[in-house]
Amino acid sequence: EAHRVSDEPIVNYHVWLRAIPFYLDERVITVSDEGRVTAFEKDDSWRDYTFTADSSFFRMLAEPGRRLAVVPRNQVEETESRLGRPVTVLARDSRNALITNRPGPTERATVELGGM
């Protein structure tokens, strides 16, 4: 939650991190070939949060507004290539990276100073 500026959506892109919706106590958008549905998606609005097409993910990142996304770490460059512009990596571990399509001023300064 440290990287959230307000209530911007969080997207899991081909990553299944079950703890995020429970930790945040809110729905998380999921883009997955499997279209998994959790207890948070058992009402009629679940379709607003579960997508199977990669094009949905790239459309979300291209829209105005800030998005946070968890992507496989080895897909950051491909994500930038398909989006047609850079993303900012906010955090990473050995398997995944947290990225944003619209870095805030503090995040831009960190990247410019050689962080992340």
N, C-alpha and C positions, 0 to 999 in steps of 0.2 A: 504494500500500500504506500510505501515511501515515495514511489515515483508517480503516484497519481496526483494530478493537479486539482481535479474536482471529481466528478462522477463519470469520467470517460470510460467507454466500454473496454472490457478486456476480452481478447480473442485467443482461444487456443487453436493453433493452426497445425493440424496433424500431430498434436500432442494431447495426451489425455492426462491431465493433472486434476484428479478428483478432489483434492483438498481445497483448491482455490474457491469454488462456489461456497463451500461450507465455512472456510476461513473468513471470507468477505461477507457471507450471508446475503449473497445476491447471485443472480444468474450471470453466467459467463458464456459468451458466444463460442460455439464449437464448429470448426470446419474440419471434417473428417470424412474419408471415404465410407466409413461405417455408419455415420449419422447417429452416434450413440445418444441415448436419451437417459437423463438422470431423473431423480425425484423432483428436481426443480423444473423439469420440462413436462410434467404430467398434466398440464392444463392446455387449453386451446392455443395459448400464445407461444407454446414451445417452438413453433416453426420460425419465430422471429430470432431464435437463438441457436438453431442447429442447421448447418448447411453441409452439403456433400460436394459442391462444386468449388474448385479452387478460384474460379472467376469471382465468386461471392467475396472471398477474402480480399482479393486485389481491388475489387470495387469499393469495399469498406475503407481500405487504406488510401484510396485515391480521393474519396469524398472529403469535403471540408470537415474539420473537426479532428481532434486528437484521438487516437486509438493506441492502446497498449496491446501487444501481441506476444504470446509465447510461441516460438517457432523452434524446430530442431536447429541446433547450433550450426550444422553443416548446410543449412538452407538460407542463411542470411544473405549471401551474395546472390543466390538465385532469386530471392525475394526482391532485392534491389533491381536486378536485371529485368524481371517481369514487371515491376512497378514503374521502371523507367526513371527512377531517382533514388538517392540514398535514403536509408533509414538510420536511426540512431540506436545503437545497442546500449541499453541501460544497465543490464546485468547479464551474466552468463555463468553457466556451470559446465560440467563436462559433456552434457547432452543437449541442453536447451539454452536459448537466448531470449531475453525480454527486450523487445524493440518497440519503438514508437515511430509513427509517421510524422509527427510534429513535435520536435524537442522544445522544451521550455527554455527560458534564458539561462538558468543554472546548468541545465544539461548541455546546452550549446557551448557554454564556457568550459565545461569539463572536457568535452570532446576536443575543443580547440587547444586546450592545454596538454593534450596527449593522454587523457584518461580513457578508460574503457578501450 
